[in-house]
Amino acid sequence: MSRQQGVLARWAEFLPVTAKTPRLTLGEGDTPLVSAPALARAIGCDELWLKCEGMNPTGSFKDRGMVVAMAKAIEAGARVAVCASTGNTSASAAAYCAAAGIGCRVVVPEGKVALGKLAQAIVHGARIVVLRGNFDAALQAVRVLAERTPIALVNSVNPFRLEGQKTAAFEVIEALGRVPHGLALPVGNAGNISAYWKGFTEHAAREEQAGRARTTPVIYGVQAAGAAPFLSGAPVAHPETIATAIRIGNPASWDLAIRAQRESGGLFASATDAEILSAQRRLASEAGVFCEPASAAPIAGLLKLAAQTPGRFRGQTLVAVLTGHGLKDPQTAIADAPPLPEPIENDFAALEKALA
Ligand SMILES: *Cc1c(COP(=O)(O)O)cnc(C)c1O
């Protein structure tokens, strides 16, 4: 059997699966950990590794948790799944529902959903409802729907989502051959930060049991400045940011995220939209990795922390989780780019001149 066998098969011993759980997969997980030496120099750490979650089948880390949530829902007899989504959850849910042959309903907040994500939900055949209100309102609505009907809720308030997502922490440790000093990731609804912490602490407990040292990374949760409830300490009524995947004012996994930050000795940081877009461009032009705006937040946050306290990361191995692919949101990526140049005549002299 190949290693590309998906989250459920590969990590079964650490997941709540039974013989009856369908081994659903689209080949999620096993995403590359890419070295980014130029950005490491800018941040002042020893090594910087990018966990490229955009390489998952639908282009974001959501697939790791979705495959587990969907398999468990099917095991329990569900015929239809529903989620509220800023985009990537609906893209993932729609794909796994299609693969599993069950119905999919997605509720997206009106306004900002990135083009690529919407395309995915549409082509995978989800029934889409656009709700007046923001993500938090959409999540509340589908929670009520799932309580009153047999439709299975697959948002990250579904604990199976976090179980699946924690496998990324196992992969990071496996690929590095050690636990990194720090791990930075974007924080929206706060499911992923909670899942990583679960994965790292479960690994640490196993190490301890085997008589080895208990090591966990420091967790840096980065929010967009216009949607930063963990920095203000209270929900944000009208979250605003270009990074639509983290445009969330009232994170569902609030307590778990606070625990991850406290227990890891970490912190929450924020980055403005300008800093996020700058980090996105640097990732693309200096590391060769094109991620969506939300995914650049951890790099923006690390650059900011490094600027505030020079030498802060000296000697450290850091991991930044790039949660989603850049092609999810091409419009934002080229919004400020100059238009393409006028065509030139097809002769060598003109070409040479144009490229000089
Ligand atoms: C969902 C998502 C996030 C935020 O993750 P949470 O678990 O909601 O904190 C960040 N980036 C991308 C690309 C996402 O799809």
The ligand as a MOL file (V3000), in Angstrom:
LIG
                    3D

  0  0  0     0  0            999 V3000
M  V30 BEGIN CTAB
M  V30 COUNTS 15 15 0 0 0
M  V30 BEGIN ATOM
M  V30 1 C -10.5430 27.6760 7.8770 0
M  V30 2 C -9.3210 28.3980 7.5080 0
M  V30 3 C -8.5540 29.1130 8.4460 0
M  V30 4 C -8.9680 29.2740 9.8670 0
M  V30 5 O -8.9890 28.0760 10.5950 0
M  V30 6 P -9.8480 27.9870 11.9320 0
M  V30 7 O -9.8340 26.5710 12.3040 0
M  V30 8 O -11.2100 28.5030 11.5810 0
M  V30 9 O -9.1750 28.8860 12.9200 0
M  V30 10 C -7.3850 29.6900 8.0300 0
M  V30 11 N -6.9800 29.6180 6.7400 0
M  V30 12 C -7.6880 28.9580 5.8180 0
M  V30 13 C -7.1870 28.9180 4.4260 0
M  V30 14 C -8.8800 28.3210 6.1680 0
M  V30 15 O -9.5800 27.6870 5.2270 0
M  V30 END ATOM
M  V30 BEGIN BOND
M  V30 1 1 1 2
M  V30 2 1 2 3
M  V30 3 2 2 14
M  V30 4 1 3 4
M  V30 5 2 3 10
M  V30 6 1 4 5
M  V30 7 1 5 6
M  V30 8 2 6 7
M  V30 9 1 6 8
M  V30 10 1 6 9
M  V30 11 1 10 11
M  V30 12 2 11 12
M  V30 13 1 12 13
M  V30 14 1 12 14
M  V30 15 1 14 15
M  V30 END BOND
M  V30 END CTAB
M  END
